[in-house]
């Protein structure tokens, strides 16, 4: 399993979320397994999205796709995203 952290700024969260949701099946076919959406404390349009992907190769292919670029433009992403591929070392609950 591959973990990705994407940080970007959007014009309007609600618009972005609609496009994100409409892109669900495409993301799933690309290998996405789960996501978490967060925003900074003072700006609901500054997002951090944490994804779990089936493998790093599928994630890299997906995040370079023209379909994703088009969806991000439609969603109102206004800054180049920061994309971080992460290796999970441990997971726990309390």
DOTINU-69662 format. One record per residue: residue number from 1; residue in three letters; x, y, z of N, C-alpha, C, O in turn. Coordinates in steps of 0.1 Angstrom, whole numbers. Layout:
% DOTINU-69662
+------+------+-------+--------+-------+--------+---------+-------+-------+--------+-------+-------+--------+-------+
! resi ! resn ! neast ! nnorth !   nup ! caeast ! canorth !  caup ! ceast ! cnorth !   cup ! oeast ! onorth !   oup !
+------+------+-------+--------+-------+--------+---------+-------+-------+--------+-------+-------+--------+-------+
!  NUM !  ALA !     X !      Y !     Z !      X !       Y !     Z !     X !      Y !     Z !     X !      Y !     Z !
...
+------+------+-------+--------+-------+--------+---------+-------+-------+--------+-------+-------+--------+-------+
//
This chain:
% DOTINU-69662
+------+------+-------+--------+-------+--------+---------+-------+-------+--------+-------+-------+--------+-------+
! resi ! resn ! neast ! nnorth !   nup ! caeast ! canorth !  caup ! ceast ! cnorth !   cup ! oeast ! onorth !   oup !
+------+------+-------+--------+-------+--------+---------+-------+-------+--------+-------+-------+--------+-------+
!    1 !  UNK !     9 !    -12 !     0 !      0 !       0 !     0 !     9 !     12 !     0 !    19 !     13 !     7 !
!    2 !  UNK !     5 !     22 !    -8 !     13 !      35 !    -9 !     4 !     46 !    -3 !    -8 !     46 !    -5 !
!    3 !  UNK !    11 !     55 !     5 !      4 !      66 !    11 !     9 !     79 !     4 !    21 !     80 !     2 !
!    4 !  UNK !     0 !     87 !     0 !      3 !     100 !    -6 !    -3 !    111 !     2 !   -14 !    110 !     7 !
!    5 !  UNK !     4 !    122 !     3 !     -1 !     135 !     9 !     0 !    145 !    -2 !    10 !    148 !    -7 !
!    6 !  UNK !   -12 !    151 !    -5 !    -13 !     161 !   -15 !   -17 !    174 !    -8 !   -27 !    174 !    -1 !
!    7 !  UNK !   -10 !    185 !   -10 !    -14 !     198 !    -5 !   -16 !    207 !   -16 !    -7 !    209 !   -25 !
!    8 !  UNK !   -28 !    214 !   -16 !    -30 !     224 !   -26 !   -41 !    234 !   -21 !   -48 !    231 !   -12 !
!    9 !  UNK !   -41 !    245 !   -28 !    -51 !     256 !   -25 !   -61 !    256 !   -36 !   -58 !    254 !   -48 !
!   10 !  UNK !   -74 !    257 !   -32 !    -85 !     258 !   -42 !   -92 !    271 !   -40 !   -92 !    277 !   -30 !
!   11 !  UNK !   -99 !    274 !   -51 !   -107 !     287 !   -51 !  -119 !    285 !   -41 !  -122 !    295 !   -33 !
!   12 !  UNK !  -126 !    274 !   -42 !   -138 !     272 !   -33 !  -139 !    257 !   -30 !  -140 !    249 !   -39 !
!   13 !  UNK !  -139 !    254 !   -17 !   -139 !     240 !   -13 !  -151 !    232 !   -19 !  -150 !    221 !   -24 !
!   14 !  UNK !  -163 !    238 !   -18 !   -175 !     231 !   -23 !  -174 !    227 !   -38 !  -178 !    216 !   -41 !
!   15 !  UNK !  -169 !    237 !   -46 !   -168 !     234 !   -60 !  -157 !    223 !   -62 !  -160 !    213 !   -69 !
!   16 !  UNK !  -146 !    224 !   -55 !   -136 !     214 !   -55 !  -141 !    200 !   -51 !  -139 !    190 !   -58 !
!   17 !  UNK !  -149 !    199 !   -41 !   -154 !     187 !   -35 !  -164 !    180 !   -45 !  -164 !    168 !   -46 !
!   18 !  UNK !  -172 !    188 !   -52 !   -181 !     182 !   -62 !  -173 !    175 !   -73 !  -176 !    164 !   -77 !
!   19 !  UNK !  -163 !    182 !   -78 !   -154 !     176 !   -89 !  -147 !    164 !   -83 !  -146 !    153 !   -90 !
!   20 !  UNK !  -142 !    165 !   -71 !   -135 !     153 !   -65 !  -144 !    141 !   -64 !  -140 !    130 !   -68 !
!   21 !  UNK !  -156 !    143 !   -60 !   -166 !     132 !   -58 !  -170 !    127 !   -72 !  -171 !    115 !   -74 !
!   22 !  UNK !  -172 !    136 !   -82 !   -175 !     131 !   -96 !  -164 !    123 !  -102 !  -166 !    115 !  -111 !
!   23 !  UNK !  -152 !    124 !   -97 !   -140 !     118 !  -102 !  -137 !    105 !   -95 !  -127 !     98 !   -97 !
!   24 !  UNK !  -146 !    101 !   -86 !   -144 !      89 !   -77 !  -141 !     76 !   -84 !  -131 !     70 !   -81 !
!   25 !  UNK !  -149 !     73 !   -94 !   -147 !      60 !  -101 !  -134 !     60 !  -109 !  -127 !     50 !  -110 !
!   26 !  UNK !  -130 !     72 !  -115 !   -117 !      72 !  -121 !  -106 !     70 !  -112 !   -96 !     63 !  -115 !
!   27 !  UNK !  -107 !     76 !  -100 !    -96 !      74 !   -89 !   -96 !     60 !   -85 !   -85 !     54 !   -84 !
!   28 !  UNK !  -107 !     54 !   -83 !   -108 !      40 !   -79 !  -101 !     31 !   -89 !   -94 !     22 !   -86 !
!   29 !  UNK !  -105 !     33 !  -102 !    -99 !      25 !  -113 !   -84 !     27 !  -114 !   -76 !     18 !  -118 !
!   30 !  UNK !   -79 !     39 !  -110 !    -65 !      41 !  -110 !   -57 !     35 !   -98 !   -45 !     35 !   -99 !
!   31 !  UNK !   -64 !     30 !   -88 !    -58 !      23 !   -77 !   -60 !     29 !   -63 !   -55 !     24 !   -54 !
!   32 !  UNK !   -68 !     40 !   -63 !    -70 !      46 !   -49 !   -79 !     37 !   -41 !   -88 !     30 !   -45 !
!   33 !  UNK !   -75 !     35 !   -28 !    -82 !      27 !   -19 !   -89 !     35 !    -8 !  -100 !     31 !    -4 !
!   34 !  UNK !   -84 !     46 !    -4 !    -91 !      55 !     6 !   -85 !     69 !     5 !   -75 !     71 !    -1 !
!   35 !  UNK !   -92 !     78 !    12 !    -88 !      92 !    12 !   -92 !     98 !    25 !  -102 !     94 !    32 !
!   36 !  UNK !   -85 !    109 !    29 !    -89 !     117 !    40 !   -87 !    132 !    36 !   -76 !    135 !    30 !
!   37 !  UNK !   -97 !    140 !    38 !    -95 !     154 !    34 !   -94 !    163 !    46 !  -103 !    162 !    55 !
!   38 !  UNK !   -84 !    171 !    47 !    -82 !     180 !    58 !   -80 !    194 !    53 !   -76 !    196 !    41 !
!   39 !  UNK !   -82 !    204 !    61 !    -79 !     218 !    57 !   -72 !    225 !    69 !   -73 !    220 !    80 !
!   40 !  UNK !   -64 !    235 !    66 !    -58 !     242 !    77 !   -68 !    249 !    86 !   -79 !    251 !    82 !
!   41 !  UNK !   -64 !    252 !    98 !    -73 !     257 !   108 !   -80 !    270 !   103 !   -92 !    272 !   106 !
!   42 !  UNK !   -73 !    279 !    96 !    -78 !     292 !    93 !   -83 !    294 !    78 !   -88 !    304 !    75 !
!   43 !  UNK !   -81 !    283 !    70 !    -84 !     285 !    56 !   -90 !    272 !    50 !   -83 !    262 !    48 !
!   44 !  UNK !  -104 !    272 !    49 !   -110 !     259 !    44 !  -107 !    256 !    29 !  -110 !    245 !    24 !
!   45 !  UNK !  -100 !    265 !    22 !    -96 !     263 !     9 !   -81 !    259 !     7 !   -77 !    257 !    -4 !
!   46 !  UNK !   -74 !    257 !    18 !    -61 !     252 !    18 !   -61 !    237 !    23 !   -63 !    234 !    35 !
!   47 !  UNK !   -60 !    228 !    13 !    -63 !     214 !    16 !   -51 !    205 !    17 !   -41 !    207 !    10 !
!   48 !  UNK !   -52 !    195 !    26 !    -43 !     184 !    26 !   -51 !    172 !    24 !   -61 !    170 !    32 !
!   49 !  UNK !   -48 !    164 !    14 !    -56 !     151 !    12 !   -46 !    140 !    13 !   -35 !    139 !     7 !
!   50 !  UNK !   -50 !    130 !    21 !    -42 !     118 !    24 !   -48 !    107 !    16 !   -60 !    104 !    19 !
!   51 !  UNK !   -41 !    100 !     8 !    -46 !      89 !     0 !   -39 !     76 !     4 !   -27 !     76 !     7 !
!   52 !  UNK !   -46 !     65 !     3 !    -40 !      52 !     3 !   -42 !     47 !   -12 !   -53 !     46 !   -16 !
!   53 !  UNK !   -31 !     42 !   -18 !    -32 !      38 !   -32 !   -27 !     23 !   -32 !   -19 !     19 !   -23 !
!   54 !  UNK !   -31 !     15 !   -42 !    -27 !       1 !   -42 !   -12 !     -1 !   -44 !    -7 !    -10 !   -38 !
!   55 !  UNK !    -6 !      8 !   -52 !      9 !       7 !   -53 !    14 !     20 !   -59 !     7 !     28 !   -64 !
!   56 !  UNK !    27 !     22 !   -57 !     33 !      35 !   -61 !    33 !     37 !   -76 !    31 !     49 !   -80 !
!   57 !  UNK !    35 !     27 !   -84 !     35 !      28 !   -98 !    21 !     33 !  -103 !    21 !     42 !  -112 !
!   58 !  UNK !    10 !     27 !   -98 !     -3 !      32 !  -102 !    -6 !     46 !   -98 !   -12 !     54 !  -105 !
!   59 !  UNK !    -1 !     50 !   -86 !     -3 !      63 !   -81 !     5 !     73 !   -90 !    -1 !     84 !   -93 !
!   60 !  UNK !    17 !     70 !   -93 !     25 !      79 !  -101 !    19 !     81 !  -115 !    18 !     92 !  -120 !
!   61 !  UNK !    14 !     70 !  -121 !      8 !      71 !  -134 !    -5 !     80 !  -133 !    -7 !     88 !  -142 !
!   62 !  UNK !   -13 !     78 !  -123 !    -25 !      85 !  -121 !   -23 !    100 !  -119 !   -29 !    108 !  -126 !
!   63 !  UNK !   -13 !    103 !  -111 !    -10 !     117 !  -108 !    -3 !    125 !  -119 !    -2 !    137 !  -119 !
!   64 !  UNK !     1 !    118 !  -130 !      7 !     124 !  -142 !    -4 !    125 !  -153 !     0 !    130 !  -164 !
!   65 !  UNK !   -16 !    119 !  -151 !    -25 !     118 !  -162 !   -31 !    131 !  -166 !   -34 !    140 !  -158 !
!   66 !  UNK !   -34 !    133 !  -179 !    -41 !     145 !  -184 !   -55 !    146 !  -179 !   -60 !    157 !  -177 !
!   67 !  UNK !   -62 !    135 !  -176 !    -75 !     135 !  -170 !   -75 !    142 !  -156 !   -84 !    149 !  -153 !
!   68 !  UNK !   -65 !    139 !  -148 !    -64 !     145 !  -135 !   -61 !    160 !  -136 !   -67 !    168 !  -129 !
!   69 !  UNK !   -52 !    163 !  -145 !    -49 !     178 !  -147 !   -62 !    185 !  -151 !   -64 !    196 !  -146 !
!   70 !  UNK !   -70 !    180 !  -160 !    -82 !     186 !  -165 !   -92 !    187 !  -153 !   -98 !    198 !  -151 !
!   71 !  UNK !   -93 !    177 !  -145 !   -102 !     177 !  -134 !   -98 !    187 !  -123 !  -106 !    194 !  -118 !
!   72 !  UNK !   -85 !    189 !  -121 !    -80 !     198 !  -111 !   -83 !    213 !  -116 !   -86 !    221 !  -108 !
!   73 !  UNK !   -81 !    215 !  -129 !    -85 !     228 !  -134 !  -100 !    231 !  -133 !  -103 !    242 !  -128 !
!   74 !  UNK !  -108 !    221 !  -136 !   -123 !     223 !  -134 !  -126 !    225 !  -119 !  -136 !    232 !  -116 !
!   75 !  UNK !  -119 !    219 !  -110 !   -122 !     220 !   -96 !  -117 !    233 !   -90 !  -121 !    236 !   -79 !
!   76 !  UNK !  -109 !    240 !   -97 !   -105 !     253 !   -92 !   -92 !    253 !   -83 !   -90 !    261 !   -74 !
!   77 !  UNK !   -83 !    243 !   -86 !    -70 !     242 !   -79 !   -62 !    254 !   -84 !   -60 !    256 !   -96 !
!   78 !  UNK !   -58 !    263 !   -75 !    -51 !     275 !   -79 !   -36 !    276 !   -77 !   -30 !    286 !   -80 !
!   79 !  UNK !   -31 !    265 !   -71 !    -16 !     264 !   -69 !   -12 !    250 !   -74 !   -19 !    241 !   -73 !
!   80 !  UNK !     1 !    249 !   -78 !      6 !     236 !   -81 !     6 !    228 !   -68 !    10 !    232 !   -58 !
!   81 !  UNK !     1 !    215 !   -69 !      0 !     207 !   -57 !    14 !    203 !   -53 !    23 !    201 !   -61 !
!   82 !  UNK !    16 !    201 !   -40 !     27 !     194 !   -34 !    23 !    180 !   -32 !    14 !    177 !   -26 !
!   83 !  UNK !    31 !    171 !   -39 !     27 !     157 !   -38 !    39 !    149 !   -31 !    51 !    150 !   -35 !
!   84 !  UNK !    36 !    142 !   -20 !     46 !     135 !   -13 !    42 !    120 !   -12 !    31 !    117 !    -8 !
!   85 !  UNK !    51 !    112 !   -17 !     49 !      97 !   -15 !    55 !     93 !    -2 !    67 !     96 !     1 !
!   86 !  UNK !    47 !     87 !     6 !     51 !      84 !    20 !    52 !     69 !    22 !    45 !     61 !    16 !
!   87 !  UNK !    61 !     65 !    31 !     62 !      51 !    35 !    56 !     50 !    49 !    62 !     56 !    58 !
!   88 !  UNK !    46 !     43 !    51 !     40 !      41 !    65 !    49 !     32 !    73 !    53 !     21 !    69 !
!   89 !  UNK !    53 !     37 !    84 !     62 !      30 !    93 !    54 !     22 !   104 !    57 !     11 !   108 !
!   90 !  UNK !    42 !     28 !   108 !     35 !      22 !   119 !    21 !     29 !   119 !    19 !     40 !   115 !
!   91 !  UNK !    11 !     21 !   123 !     -3 !      26 !   125 !    -8 !     21 !   138 !    -5 !      9 !   142 !
!   92 !  UNK !   -15 !     29 !   145 !    -21 !      24 !   158 !   -33 !     32 !   161 !   -36 !     42 !   155 !
!   93 !  UNK !   -40 !     27 !   171 !    -52 !      34 !   177 !   -50 !     34 !   192 !   -44 !     25 !   197 !
!   94 !  UNK !   -56 !     44 !   198 !    -56 !      45 !   213 !   -70 !     44 !   218 !   -72 !     45 !   230 !
+------+------+-------+--------+-------+--------+---------+-------+-------+--------+-------+-------+--------+-------+
//
